[in-house]
Amino acid sequence: MDKDLIQLGLKIGNKRREKNLTQGELAERLNISNNHLSSLENGRSGPSYVLFKELCEELELDPGYLMFGESENIPVSDSLIHKLNCCDTEQQIFISQIIDIMLNKK
């Protein structure tokens, strides 16, 4: 398993428990199955861009913390957010894959 996905899943699970939500309650709010949420929390899979965004909003998590473990807000320009929001799901997945490649080259 990918150690980054495991860390991501731990953060999601910890925040869910901190907010006193069951997996079922959070899964329902996100419109995903309990099994899918369990896979995310156990690091067996990663969220799509759309689900990542919804997780951050629902759990009130900073995306920078969730992705990189940083507790401070990482400034993201409004223009970049606007551009990402204008992309369809396929384009967002492609952009996410490019970012993954860039991060793995460090």
N, C-alpha and C positions, 0 to 999 in steps of 0.2 A: 504494500500500500504506500501511497505517496505521503511522506511526512507532512507536507504542507496541507494536504487535505485533512489529515488527522488533526492538525492544529486548528484548522478552520472549523472542523466539526466540534472539537472540544469547546471552542469559544461560543458557537451557536448553542450547544447544549447547556453550557454554564449560564448564559444569558437567559435562556428559556426558563431554566429552573429558578434563577434570580427573580424573574417576573412571575413566578408561581404558575406557570403554564405547563400542562401535560403535552406530550408529543401530539396527542390527538387534537387538542385545542389549537396548537400552533399550526398543525397540518391543515386543519379546517380553515383557519384564517388565511392561509397561503394557497388554499385550493389544490393541495397535493395530498398524496396518500401518506398514512402513517409509516409505511415501509420506506417510502422515498425520504421522508424526514429522518428516519432511523439511519438510512444509508449515508445521508449527509453528516449526521452527528457522529457516526462511526468512521468517517473518512473513507468510505467505500466508493463515494461518488462526490462530484462537485456540483454546485448550483449553476444554472444558466445565468446569463447576465440579468435577465428579467427577474428570476427568482432571487438572485443575490441582492438586487435592489429592494425587492419586497421584504426580504429577511432583515436588511438594515433598517428599513422603515418600521416594520412590525416590532422588532426587538429594540428599536432606538439605539442602534449600533453605528458607530463611525465606520464607514467603509475602509478607511486606512487602518484602523485597528483590526478589523476582521481580516483584511488581506495581509497586512504586514506586521501586525502586532504592536503598532504604534498607538499610544493613547492620545496623542495630539491629533487635531484635525489636519489632514493634508489638504491644502487648498487645491481645489479643482476649479478651473475657470468655468464660468457660466457658459461660455461659447463651446467648450468641449462637452459639457453636459447636454447642451442643446443639440449639438451634432450627433451625439450618441442616441438621444431620444428621437431624432429624425430617421435613424436607421431601422430597417425591418429586423426581425429576429435573426434571419440568416446572416445579415451584415454584422449584427452585434456578436454573434457566435464567432464569426471570422475575426473581428477585432479582438475579442477575448483570446482567441488562439494566438494571434500575433503578440499580444501582451505577455501571454504565458511563455512564448518562445524568447522574448526579450528578457524576461525575468530569469529564465533558466540559464541564460548566457553569462550571468554575473559570476 
